[in-house]
Amino acid sequence: MFTSRLRGSASGPLALILAATLGLSACATTGEGASSDGNGDAAPAREAKALPTGMDAATNPDPYPSTYRGLPRENLAIVGATVFTGDGRKIENGVVILTDGKVAAVGDASTALPAGHRVINAEGRYVTPGIIDVHSHLGVYPSPGVQGMSDGNEATNPNTAEVWAEHSVWPQDPGFNTARAGGVTTLHILPGSANLFGGRGVTLRNVPSVTMQGMKFPDAPYTVKMACGENPSRVYGGRGRSPATGMGNMAGYRAAFIAAQDYRQKWDKWRETGEGSPPTRNLQHETLVGVLDGSILIQNHCYRGDEMALMIDMSREFGYRITTFHHATEAYKVAPLLAREGICAAMWTGWWGFKMESLDAIEENVALVDAPEGSCAVVHSDDAELIQRLNQEAAAALAAGRRAGLDLTEEHAIGWITLNAARAIGIDDQTGSLTPGKRADVVIWSANPFSIYARADQVFVDGGLAFDRFDPTYQPVSDFELGQPGYGQSTAGVRQGAR
């Protein structure tokens, strides 16, 4: 059984954990109310057909609800820093005011400081929004990296859209702590990429918790992981199964969406008429129906530009849209297409060459994808170590773009790991920039975050202090970080269909 061990006084980190666990409660579900025939009259037949809890997904679309309550917080005024707002602005000698867990104001030194706010002098330092990693496997491929904890890929079928990554998340993964020390306040956890449809992803707040629900980002949209290219054809073709080729991949996607359309039609007909027995719930189809109706966002592992174009054509065939391509090492080849379609691309800067579909990568990829109007370039990790220095990965992408002659500023590039990242997973209305009214997810850096020497001094999640480099009471440590040499080593050896 896991027990948390914490450095220093118990009061600070114990408060973090207690705050994260208070208020756990079950979700009450309600039956369907009376429908209307369009003339204001109730439809008695439909009323009589209300189903028991669990038989109709529409009665409870979120059966594993967030119990996130946030960390203890105080009202703050951060003054004197260079501020990158995340939406393209840079403010020298800036002021950032946090009130009741929200960004209340951002401005220059003339900004009035509210009474009662504790003032943090950040002169000589930098302030940014919290970093968001849109592609993480923390919790589902946790440390220690052993087979018994390799829970990220249900590689039993090419289509496992029915599984949810959140049901594999181990919240005591020490990787959450080290990511927080790197300034990461929000993570999007995905299943692996062995499958055509790998299952649903979940967005988490990076706070200590003993349950997944205590980390779950309230009201963040669900996502589904799709994978094109070598992984599905290698994993299943290597077992003498389908798909074994790129064309087998495409046929598998199309068959799945056709089945989901048929499933949706059956439920729509039953809900309209109330005649006969309702269709039996199918969790696989339900996820893909969510894609078709736009409530579930596609996160598509796809390296090659030509395959991204195929996936876009297929989205038109079935009437859905792709939110983000992941890894996307050839996104620079189709950058104008991605911008026109409003599709984000989440990329590395320096990872390439580990398989055929990654050979044509270039360091300028992020910057070139960023160039067209309407683009959405994102830097991601897919790794328990890289997530700790996403600011440096963004810095490398910025440097490569400048060497290529692109006019890029630091205040723009910070958006690759903040606001664009939030857009890529559908939470940009809540976080990703220091905009009044948004969540107070803030990092105070020791130096310019694009410097290799920069370290996160303090990290705030919803205005609550989640990490403090100078205060051991805000540096929670799991058992597996104590006396375990090399605990953070790569878990790639036990990951099926990785990368």
Secondary structure as UniProt FT lines:
FT   STRAND          5..6
FT   HELIX           11..21
FT   TURN            22..23
FT   HELIX           44..48
FT   TURN            53..54
FT   HELIX           57..59
FT   STRAND          76..84
FT   STRAND          90..99
FT   TURN            100..101
FT   STRAND          102..107
FT   TURN            109..110
FT   TURN            115..116
FT   STRAND          118..121
FT   TURN            123..124
FT   STRAND          126..129
FT   STRAND          131..136
FT   TURN            138..140
FT   HELIX           147..149
FT   TURN            155..156
FT   TURN            161..162
FT   HELIX           165..167
FT   TURN            171..172
FT   HELIX           174..181
FT   TURN            182..183
FT   STRAND          184..189
FT   STRAND          197..205
FT   TURN            213..215
FT   TURN            218..219
FT   STRAND          222..227
FT   HELIX           230..237
FT   TURN            238..240
FT   HELIX           246..273
FT   HELIX           283..293
FT   STRAND          296..302
FT   HELIX           305..318
FT   STRAND          322..327
FT   TURN            329..330
FT   HELIX           331..334
FT   HELIX           335..341
FT   STRAND          344..347
FT   HELIX           356..358
FT   TURN            359..360
FT   TURN            363..364
FT   HELIX           365..370
FT   TURN            373..374
FT   STRAND          377..379
FT   TURN            384..385
FT   HELIX           386..389
FT   HELIX           390..403
FT   TURN            404..405
FT   HELIX           410..413
FT   HELIX           414..417
FT   HELIX           419..424
FT   TURN            425..426
FT   TURN            428..430
FT   TURN            436..437
FT   STRAND          442..445
FT   TURN            449..450
FT   TURN            452..453
FT   STRAND          456..461
FT   TURN            462..463
FT   STRAND          464..468
FT   TURN            469..470
FT   HELIX           472..474
FT   STRAND          476..477
FT   HELIX           479..481
FT   TURN            485..488
FT   HELIX           492..494
FT   TURN            496..497
//
